[in-house]
Amino acid sequence: MQLIHPALVSIAFSTLLNAWMPAANPVENLPNSSDRAANVEITSASDSTSSKQNRLTATNNTYYFTVTLPERAGRGFTRLSFSEQTDAAPVWFDLPNVRAFVGTPNATGRTINSDAWIDETGTIWVEFKPSVPAKTTVTVALKTRKPPTASFYDYGIAAYPEKGAAVYVGNGTLKVQ
């Protein structure tokens, strides 16, 4: 019975936290399940091509999250959030050295000044200074402090306009072997 109690507490806490997150961060335009990964691409520094299923085999410690910011009535976007949606051990990114730029890992454009931090829920935040226009393809390069444990890491990604509620961008999955 003593072993069951901590497991039930853990499951209940996880369920409540997952239910609370959408209420704490309202998200507009949640696509249906067939559209979820349409706007997110993840590659590692060693990948020569991107994966259409948003999966990769990580052989390097730098991961590139590429998103196309949605159209939003002419408003710019000031932040992206990356919420890990798996029960795997968290990936510890080197947040002071996060890089953001316009374009893709294979076609980099101008650098975007940015700050990154992690909140108490484990969500990674990247703030752009100045804001980035809608429909812009942005890549955020995140390097890990140490190689992550072999697993699948699912992230839900949302974009935050200068004013108003967040816009769900899509899901991305890191496959680390």
URSULPE-V13633 format. One record per residue. RES is the residue in three letters. SS is DSSP state (hx for helix, st for strand, lp for the rest). PSI is psi in whole degrees, -180 to 180 (* if undefined). OMEGA is omega in degrees with one decimal (999 if undefined). Layout:
# URSULPE-V13633
RES;SS;PSI;OMEGA / RES;SS;PSI;OMEGA
This chain:
# URSULPE-V13633
MET;lp;-35;-179.5 / GLN;hx;-29;178.9 / LEU;hx;-30;-179.1 / ILE;hx;-40;-176.8 / HIS;hx;-52;178.8 / PRO;hx;-35;179.0 / ALA;hx;-43;178.5 / LEU;hx;-41;177.3 / VAL;hx;-43;179.5 / SER;hx;-45;179.5 / ILE;hx;-44;-180.0 / ALA;hx;-44;179.3 / PHE;hx;-46;179.8 / SER;hx;-44;179.7 / THR;hx;-46;179.3 / LEU;hx;-41;179.4 / LEU;hx;-44;178.5 / ASN;hx;-36;178.3 / ALA;hx;-33;-177.8 / TRP;hx;-35;-174.0 / MET;hx;-49;179.2 / PRO;hx;-33;179.5 / ALA;hx;-35;-179.0 / ALA;hx;-32;-179.9 / ASN;lp;86;-176.9 / PRO;lp;137;-177.6 / VAL;st;130;177.9 / GLU;st;162;171.8 / ASN;lp;45;178.2 / LEU;lp;115;-178.0 / PRO;lp;162;175.8 / ASN;lp;170;-171.1 / SER;hx;-28;-179.6 / SER;hx;-18;-178.9 / ASP;hx;-5;-168.2 / ARG;lp;-41;-174.3 / ALA;lp;10;-173.2 / ALA;lp;-32;-173.2 / ASN;lp;8;-176.4 / VAL;st;133;176.3 / GLU;st;135;-179.7 / ILE;st;131;175.5 / THR;st;160;174.5 / SER;st;168;-177.6 / ALA;lp;-25;-177.3 / SER;lp;-6;-179.4 / ASP;lp;135;176.5 / SER;lp;-23;176.7 / THR;lp;156;179.4 / SER;lp;156;-178.0 / SER;lp;131;179.9 / LYS;lp;-24;179.1 / GLN;lp;9;-178.0 / ASN;lp;39;176.1 / ARG;lp;155;177.6 / LEU;lp;163;169.3 / THR;st;117;-175.2 / ALA;lp;119;176.1 / THR;lp;1;178.4 / ASN;lp;163;-176.2 / ASN;lp;9;177.2 / THR;st;130;-179.4 / TYR;st;139;-178.0 / TYR;st;117;174.6 / PHE;st;113;-179.1 / THR;st;124;-180.0 / VAL;st;149;170.5 / THR;st;118;-177.0 / LEU;lp;136;-176.9 / PRO;lp;162;176.1 / GLU;lp;137;-173.8 / ARG;lp;61;174.4 / ALA;lp;41;175.3 / GLY;lp;1;-179.2 / ARG;lp;149;175.4 / GLY;lp;167;178.9 / PHE;st;136;-176.5 / THR;st;-20;-176.2 / ARG;st;155;167.0 / LEU;st;146;172.6 / SER;st;142;178.8 / PHE;st;106;-178.0 / SER;st;117;178.8 / GLU;st;130;-174.1 / GLN;lp;19;179.6 / THR;lp;166;178.8 / ASP;lp;9;178.3 / ALA;lp;161;175.7 / ALA;lp;141;-177.1 / PRO;lp;152;174.0 / VAL;lp;129;-178.3 / TRP;lp;104;-179.5 / PHE;st;152;177.5 / ASP;lp;80;-170.7 / LEU;hx;-35;177.7 / PRO;hx;-19;-177.7 / ASN;hx;24;175.9 / VAL;lp;138;176.8 / ARG;st;142;174.6 / ALA;st;141;178.9 / PHE;st;160;175.7 / VAL;st;138;177.9 / GLY;st;-160;-178.0 / THR;st;170;179.1 / PRO;lp;-29;-179.9 / ASN;lp;-10;-179.5 / ALA;st;75;-175.6 / THR;st;143;176.3 / GLY;st;-148;-177.1 / ARG;st;148;176.6 / THR;st;141;176.1 / ILE;st;122;175.5 / ASN;lp;134;-176.6 / SER;st;157;171.7 / ASP;st;148;178.9 / ALA;st;146;176.2 / TRP;st;168;177.0 / ILE;st;137;-179.7 / ASP;lp;-177;-175.4 / GLU;lp;-16;178.4 / THR;lp;-6;-177.9 / GLY;lp;2;178.3 / THR;lp;134;176.8 / ILE;st;131;179.9 / TRP;st;136;173.7 / VAL;st;118;-179.0 / GLU;st;132;-178.8 / PHE;st;139;178.1 / LYS;st;107;-0.8 / PRO;st;-176;-179.1 / SER;st;160;-177.8 / VAL;st;132;-178.4 / PRO;lp;154;174.6 / ALA;lp;156;179.4 / LYS;lp;7;178.3 / THR;lp;137;173.7 / THR;st;121;-176.2 / VAL;st;138;173.8 / THR;st;132;175.1 / VAL;st;120;179.8 / ALA;st;118;-179.6 / LEU;st;123;177.7 / LYS;st;138;179.0 / THR;st;151;176.6 / ARG;lp;-31;174.6 / LYS;lp;157;-179.3 / PRO;lp;133;-179.6 / PRO;lp;160;176.3 / THR;lp;143;178.9 / ALA;lp;122;-178.9 / SER;st;-179;169.5 / PHE;st;134;179.3 / TYR;st;112;-179.8 / ASP;st;136;178.9 / TYR;st;136;169.2 / GLY;st;133;-174.1 / ILE;st;131;178.5 / ALA;st;148;177.3 / ALA;st;141;-176.1 / TYR;st;118;178.3 / PRO;st;171;179.2 / GLU;lp;-37;177.2 / LYS;lp;146;176.5 / GLY;lp;-176;-175.6 / ALA;lp;162;179.4 / ALA;st;158;175.7 / VAL;st;124;178.7 / TYR;st;128;-178.7 / VAL;st;-42;179.3 / GLY;st;-176;177.2 / ASN;st;153;172.9 / GLY;st;146;-179.2 / THR;st;126;171.4 / LEU;st;129;174.8 / LYS;st;111;-178.5 / VAL;st;126;-179.7 / GLN;lp;*;999
